[in-house]
């Protein structure tokens, strides 16, 4: 007879308990802890994200009503609201940052086997940020504007599988370039970003370290054309330029300027890059693919618990954001593993409805709407008496 644990239990099995325990020791997450372990907290917060629980009461009540299934999840009992709240406020959020990178490694191995969108072998990354609004009267440490609070999630999106590869949570006032200057990238990486990151001193340092970039140029930037290249397709102009005016001192080298036409609106869009070997049409396609990070932010806010928070301290907010990113990686992993062709929102919604259903996870992923085949129990042999 087929015997399975719940879908949620099988998803938790994708996380190595030994790696999780090592991360707990490294960050000292259970120093002076009694009873309520970091794994218990992780299960509760992941249940919050995948089940879209709106409060501590719903998390603890939802787990408490599934008492017979808790042992499969590694829990002895459902947590109390005060216990979970205290853990979110005081246990270091860096634990879940490490768990995020552990899961990212598994996802990257799976994404490497998928067909790539572009032919070039360079790693393609998008860099952007999104503002997460907070109530200033409750989150007084997250002042953004005079009467508004917010934090910012700065994210790197790897276009191989469209996986979040790095994240930084800052206050709402932190400028995007301030965070970007602190990041390092391996040589040969192609980095795509919008005009908010247009700092020529930083762009020059990227080029000196062997990193390529593609971005849009502002209309008030002064330059002179050194050479024109032949164009074809939807490309209007392809040229080599040198900056003049105030920006020339920050970027003394040559840049490539590509002007392409938006096929939908007919509007001309100008890009700059330090990559001179890719075709002009590929440069335009690379920047167009940057829109995937905007779609990622939209999916993150629509499908996971990231717009309202269970705690008011910075540690509780960061803990919830990092567990949301872990849940997103988990959804991406299941999406890459499945042969059904899920959309991310549909997968998140149906998982939410079947989170504690007892069924084979991989069979459900590939054939979610088919009735599972249940093997009959073996017939009991009759007893023979001497």
N, C-alpha and C positions, 0 to 999 in steps of 0.2 A: 504494500500500500504506500502511496506517495505521502511523505510527511515533510512539511515545510514550516518554518517559522514565519513571522509577519514580514511584509515588505520592508518595514522600517528596520527590523532586526537585521535583515540581509544587507541593507544599505550600510548599517553601522559596521558590519563585518568587513567592509571595504577599508576601514581605518585600522591600521596595525596597532594593537593594544601595547605592544612593546615599544614602538616608536612614540606613542602617546605618553607612556610612562616615562620615557627618557626626556621628553619635552617638559613634563611636569617637574622632574628633578632639576633640569637646567634652569628653569625660571623660578624655582622655589614656590610653586603654586600651592602646595599643601603644607607649607610651614605652619605649625601650630593648628592644623585642621583636625577636626574631630567628627567622625561619622560621615559627613557629606563629602564625597570625593570629587575630584575634578572631572572624572568620567561621568559621574551623575549630573554635574552641571552641564557638561557638553551634551549629553543626551537630552536634557530638558530644553536647552537652547536650540538644538537642532530640531527637536519636536516643535518648538515655537515657530521656527522658520518654515519648515515643510508643512506644518499643520495650520499656519497662519493664525496662531493664537494671538488674541488682542490684549491679554493681560496676564499677570502672574497667576491670577485665579484660574484662568482657562488652561494654562500650562499644567499647573499642579492638579487641577480637577480632571483634566483630560487623561493624565497619566494614572491618577487614582482610580478612575473608572475602568481602567484596563489592568486591574491588579494581577490577574492570572497571566498576563503577558509580560510583566516587568522583568522577570528573571531572565528571559531571552534577551532583553536589552542590556543586561548587566546591572540592573537596579534591584536592590532589596525591597525598597518601598518608594512610593511617590514622595518627592520633596515637599516640604512646607514652604509657604509663600515667603515667610520671613527668612528662611534659610537660603532659598534661591536668591532673594533680593540682596542679602548680605554677601553672598559669593560673587554676584555680578558687580557689586560696588567695590569689593576689596581684593578679589583674586586677580592677578595681573593679566591684562588682555594680551600680553605678549605670548602667552601659551597658545592662543588660538591663531596667532600669526604664524607660529611654527607648524601647527596642524595644517594650516592653509598651504604652506609650502610642501608639506609631506604629500598632501592630496594633489597638488599641482604637478609633482613629479610623475605620478601615475597617469594623469591626464595628458601630459606632454608625450609620454611614450605611446599612448593610444592615438594622439593627434598626428604623430609623425608618420603613421601608416596610412593616413588619409591623403587623397589627391590634393595637391596645392593649386591655388587659384592662379598664381603668377609663375612664370618659368624661371625667373632668376632665383639663385640659391641663397641670397642674403635673407637674414631673419627680418621680418617686417613687423614693426611695433607701432601702435598708436598711443599717443599721450594726451590725456584730457582730464578734466575735473568736473564734478557735479556738486551743486550746493544742496545740502540737506537741511531744510528749515526746522528750527526749534523755537519753542516759546521762550522769549527772553525772561519773563517773570519766573519761570521754572528753572531754566538753564541759564542762570545769570553769568556763568563763566564763559558762555559762548556768544559774546556780544559781536554782532555783525554790522548792523546799522543802529541808528538811534533808538528805534523801537522794534528791533527784530534780532533774533538770535539764529545762528546757523553754524554748521561745521561743513568742511569740504572734504570730499573723497577724491584724492588724486590717484589716477589709475593708469597702468600700462596694460594694453590689450595686445596679446600675441595673436597675429592673424592666422597662425597654424592652429586651426580649431577654434579660433576666437575665444581664447582663454585669458582671464585676468592673470597677469604674471607678476604684478607687484602693486602694492597699494600703500598710500599714506593718508592718514586722517589728520587734518589740521583744523584750526579755527577758521571761520568764514572770511576773515580779513586777509589771510595769507594769499599773496599773489601767486598765480600759477608758475611764473618763472622762478620765484624764490625756491619752490620745491624742486623744479626741474634742474636747477643748478647743482643740487646735492646728489643727483642720480648719476650713475655711471653705466656705460653701455659697452658691450664687447665690440671690437673693431669689425667693420663690415655690416653692422646693423643699419637698416633703413628705418628712420624714425619719422613719423608723420604726425603733424599737429597743426592747429589753427593759428590765427594771427595773434592770439593772446600770448603766445610764446615767442614772438618776434623780437628777440634780443640778440643783436648781431655779435656782441662780444661772446655770448654763450654759444651762438652758432659757429663762430670761429674756433672755439675750443672743441666743439664736437668734431669739426672737420680735421683738426690737428690730431685728434685721438683716433681717426679712421672711421668715424661714424658718418653716414650719409643722412641727409634730412630732406624732406619735402614739405613745403608750407606755402601759404598764400602771401603775397607781397602787398603792403599797404600802398594806397594811391599817392601818398605824399613823400614816398622814398625817392630820392634823386639818384640817377644812375646814367651811365653812358654806355652805348652798345659797342662792343669790341668786334663782334663777328655774328653774322646771320647763318643759320643752318637751314637746309631745305626742309619743307614741311609737307605733310600729306594727311589725308583723313580729316578728322574734325579739328585738327590743330591749325590755329591761325598764324602763330608766330613762334619761332624757336631761335633763341639768340644767346650769346655769351655777353655778360654785362660786367661792369665794374661800378661799385658804388661811389658816389660823389657826395659832397656836403658833409654834414655832421656824422653820418653813419660810416663814412669811408675809413675813419680812424679805428673803428671797432672791427671792421671786416676788410682787411687790405687785399684779400684774394679775389679771384674771379667767381662769378655765380652764373648759373644757367637760368634764363627766364623763359617760361613756356606759357603761351596764351592759348587756351582751348575754348571751344564754344559749347555751352550747355545745350544738349540736343532737345531738352524740353522747353526751356525758356528762351534759347537763342542768345543768352547773355554771355559776354566774353569774361573769362576768369583767368587771372594771371597767377602763376605759381613760380616759386624760385626753389632751386635745389643745387647741391654741390655734386650731384651725380651726372656725369657727362656721357656715360655709355648707354644708359637705358634710352629707349625710344621716347619721343615726346608724348605719344599716345599712352605709353605705359606710365609715365609720370602723372598724367591726368587720371588714369585708372587707379593708381596707387592712392592719390588723394581722395578720390571718390570712395574708395574702400574704407577710408577713415570714418565714414558714417556708421560703421559697425560698432564703434565704441559708444556712439550716441544711442544706438539700439540696445546695447548692453546695459547702459544706465537705465533706460526705460524698462527693460525686462526686470532688472534688479528691484526697482521701486514698485513695479506692478505685481510681481509674483512673490516677493519675500517681505519680511517684516523689517523695514528700514525707514519708514516715514514717521512712525510713532515708536516711543522707546519705553522700556520697562523700568528703567532707572534714570536718575537725574545727574549722576556724577559722570565726569569724563571717562572713568574706567568702565562704567556700565554701558555708556554709549559706544565706546570702541569695542567692547566685548560683543555687543549685538551686531555691529557692522561687520566685524571679522567672521562671526558665525554665519552671517548672511552671505559673505563671499565664499565661505566653505560650502554652504548649501548650493550656491550657484555652480561651483566646481563639481559638486556631486551630480547635479542635474546635467551639466555638460558631459560628464563621464558616461552617464546612462544614455544620453542622446547619441554620443559617439559609438557606444557599444551596441545600440539597438539597430535592427534591420528594418524597423517599422517606418521610420521617417517622421519622427515626432517634431512638432514645433515646441519650443521651450515652454511657452505659456500653457499649451495643452498638456504637456507632460507634467508640469507642476500642478495643474488643477486636478488631473486624474490621480496622481500620486497622493494628493491631499485627501481625496475621497477614499482611497484604499490603503492608507498608511499602515493600519493594523490588521489588514486582511491577510489570512494565511494562504499564501500561494507562491509558487516558484517565481522569483523576481525576473529572471531572464526569459522565461517562457511568457510571462505577462508583458514584458517590454516588447517582445517580438510579435505577439498575438494578443493584444489587450482585450479584444472584443469576442474572443472565442471561448467557449466553455471548456475548462480544463478537463483533461481525461483523467479519471480517478480509477486506479487499478483496484479490482475487487480483492477483498480479503481472501486469503487462502482458506479453503474448506478444512474444518477441523476433522481429523480422523476419529472414527468411533473407538471408544475404549473397548478393549477385549479383556474378558475375565477368564481366568483359568478354570 
